[in-house]
Amino acid sequence: MASTKISRLITKKNVFLGLIILALLAGAYFAYHKYSQQSVTPTVSVDDKEPKINLDPPTEQELDETAANKEKLSNESQPPPPDTNNFGKTKVTPVITSANQDELRAYVSGVVEDGGTCIATFRQGSTRFTKQSSAFANVNSTNCSVIKLARSDFASSGEWTVVLEYTSNNSTGISQQSTFGVQ
């Protein structure tokens, strides 16, 4: 008899839990459909204070103004003409990337061309000597071939300076001075 009461109690409990779960699922289903199916209607104000968008085709005056503005912008965005010297050559900037008693490495920014010449002038006091190399085009600059040096090129040890000059048929320029030590 006791086991019958327990099984009826468990069965009633299961039925009650089942009904609660079913009620929750049904409520969730109806809530989802109610809120997901609402149409969103934008509100449009007819207030005169708000700006209005003109969707009409452009007028002749608007077309003329647009053309004039395009012309003005295209004239302003033109790159400046290259800086040239008295001989009509473009001024460029050689850059010494490495200088020591064994070699000099440099490139020329502002130009991409073959056939130029890189001339390095080394100085210590009143002593000076020059070395040169050919230049060749790289992806976005012109490289000077490496200038090889020997210790015997330098009259004495100590601090030396070097300046690199680049010349070609179309371009010319002089680098900033670079300083290095000779042992």
Secondary structure, DSSP 8 states (H G I E B T S, - for coil): -HHHHHHHHHHHHHHHHHHHHHHHHHHHHHHHHHHHS----------TTS-----S---HHHHHHHHHHHHHHHHHTS-----B-TTS-EE-EEEEEEE-SSEEEEEEET---SS-EEEEEEEETTEEEEEEEEEEE-SSSEEE--EE--GGGSSSSEEEEEEEEEE-SSEEEE---EEEEE-
